[in-house]
Amino acid sequence: MTVDAIFEATIQVLLREGMRALTTTRVAERAGVSVGTMYQYFPNKQALVYALNERYLDALAGRIEATCAEMRGAPLAEMAEALIDTYWTAKTERAEVTRALYRSVVELDNDALLQDFATRADAATTAMFASAPDMADRDAPTLNLTLAAVIYGTVRNAFERGLSDKDARRLRRNLADMCQAYLAVKAEHHTGAIAWSTS
């Protein structure tokens, strides 16, 4: 499909030459399409990069939604681990592409894209956490906000710092430990609050 070829060519140019050197002409050449065909889909470089990031975030949200659907009814600790796994894997399976996309949006107004992603991801993860048997009457939206901020923020920071594979693996394990510790503390507080209110 032509659009797929254009997107892949855009990634290749970003990886080899960076955002400053990326032009619709270079992408068209690499994709094997005419510049005229290119303009039928994307009128300029900004529209192309925006669409590429939109596609990436749509696929990422879809993976999160699939994980959340699969984990409905599981214990909170397992849900958190699955969410970390899904997000980490999605970001690292083509790590160089993730880095290139992070850099590509610096000059774009992508607030709408990020908000759409956050809305979809939050709806899926909040509903998943609310279905946990050990959730009881805890505040699912607040728990979700905390875990999402920690998980997504940590993964992005790992890319921005350019960590080695060894350090990235260590961070991945520590991220899971932090989330599990948070859930354990919240469970203790919740149990203590129930005991106090019934005494």
Salt bridges, closest charged atoms under 4 A:
ASP4 OD1 - ARG55 NH2 2.20
GLU8 OE2 - ARG94 NH2 3.21
GLU17 OE1 - ARG26 NH1 3.17
ASP58 OD1 - ARG120 NH1 2.55
GLU65 OE1 - ARG120 NH2 2.70
GLU81 OE2 - ARG172 NH2 2.87
GLU81 OE1 - ARG173 NH2 3.85
ASP85 OD1 - ARG172 NH2 2.71
GLU93 OE2 - ARG63 NH1 2.40
ASP137 OD1 - HIS190 NE2 3.13
GLU160 OE2 - ARG156 NE 2.87
ASP167 OD1 - ARG170 NH1 2.85
ASP177 OD1 - ARG173 NH2 3.48
